[in-house]
Each structure stands twice: as structure tokens, then as C-alpha cells.
Amino acid sequence: MKNRILYCLAAASLALSFFFEKAPVTAAGAPVVAEASLFPEFLVANDGEAANDRASYRDSVLYQHYSSALGVKLAYTEDKDLLRTVADWMGTPYRFGSNTKRGTDCSGFVTRVFKEVYGVTLQRSSRSMFQNVKRVDKDEMQTGDLVFFRRGPGQPIYHVGIYLKDGKFAHSATNGGVMVSSLNQAYYHRNFYAAGRVAQN
């Protein structure tokens, strides 16, 4: 029985020797951790390329997560920091005059996102924000542009959101808090006024 156990251990040791290289020793005599070498050409052939592949994979996973969380189809070139920050605010309840994760109104949400992502301090009201953006045509909007709404000609701007993609924008709505809505929804389509781009330092 003892011999069988010894034979098994010896066989296991021999098998493991094929999978692991002998750890080299540094000049100071300290062992260097060896890497598994079952498929060494895949593991160490090109460290830079492997790192790029891992980063690319992580990015694709992140974009897939943000695409799902925000309900938008992404091209994987959008600003990840913006998408992450907006996703983190999703579901925050509406609270007039506030701008925290416990509750925020529309302009509070926009100011916090721009401060967190771009380090830009925006005016606190949607009307003031509109005075300080560069107007862009609706068909030229880009991710991160602001969208403004008013209730008919001559009426003041009353609402602002952050454009994401494909007609979708993130905002804090009185009837649901921070969410993603479509500019094609009848209410927002009817009340859309203009889009603007914030100058960034």
C-alpha cells in the first residue's frame, strides 16, 4: 500500500515537471516564480501583445455592461468614464434642488456628471447651462452633448439631459429619477428645443 502511494506521488511529481519550468534563481539567490509552461508560446510569446489583448477584452466587457445598463447600442469608442458615471447614477430618485445619490433634479445630475467626468463646473440651472454651450444641430449630436427642453415657443427651458447615442439621453425625470429616455418618445420629441456642446478644458 505504501509503495502504491509512493508510486502515485512520483508519477504526479513527474507529470507536474512537464507543466512547470524550474524556477530560476536571481543573483541574490532568491527564487523567481516560474510560470506554467504547458503552452508557453501562448503565455510568453509577446507580453505587450497579450497585455493589449487583455485590455481590449476588459474594454469590450465594460462596453457590453454599459450598453446593457443604459439600453444603448455602443460602437466601443464612446467615453467609458462618461458611460460608467451615468450608469452609476441610474435609479437615483428625483429630488428638486438636490444633486446627490440620495436624490437629484435634472440640472443637479448634469452638473455632477460633468464635474466627475470632465472636471467642468456647469451653471446650476438648465437655462444658465444653455447660455454657455455651443449649439449643435440635432443630427450632429455626439455622446456627452446636452439636450434642452421647453414647453412650446417662447417658453423657458425647463429640462436638461445628457445625450448618449441613437436618440437616447440620460436625465433625472420627476416621474422616475435618473433614467435613459428616447428623444423619439412623444413627450420629449414634442418638447425638445436644442442641443449644445460644453467646452472642455
Secondary structure, DSSP 8 states (H G I E B T S, - for coil): -HHHHHHHHHHHHHHHHHHB----B-TTS-B----B-SSHHHHHS-HHHHHHHHHHHHHHHHHHHHHHHHT----S-S-HHHHHHHHHHTT--B-TT-EETTEE-HHHHHHHHHHHHH-----SSHHHHHHTSEEE-GGG--TT-EEEEESSTT--EEEEEEEEETTEEEEEETTTEEEEEETTSHHHHHHEEEEEE----
